[in-house]
């Protein structure tokens, strides 16, 4: 028996490939009759010594949050009139952790996440957000490669 999919989380990063991920995520959600929950995560730079961070860093972070909220509002505005709706959220934290926590909080039925194609040393050192989400998500994860 297949479970009804009512909520699909689509993480967005406002990169040049984001539109492909958004279009794919919304297309899948439309076919499933599901609401789309867009999520943007701003890195909180945990682990960095705040004593080493320039005082203007905090104002830059606030500016980034404000710009992200504005971009998210515009994105949601483009899709909110679809039959099953769309909502957007901006949070600060580790991308993989926040996507997983958000999916739990919203009782998401699926996550559709794009890849960035990190390879080699970079992938070894920082890992892949998509890989971490796949391993720990509370629901099925569909990984979309926007580079194909």
Buried (B, 14 or more C-beta within 10 A) or exposed (E): EEEEBBBBBBBBBEEEBBEBBBEBBBEBBBEBEBBBBBBBBBEEEEEEEEEEEEEEEEEEBEEBBEEBBEBBEEBBEEBEEEEBBBBBBBBBBBBBBBBBBBBEEBEBBBBBBBBBEBEEEEEEEEEBBBBBBBEBBBBEBBBBBBEE
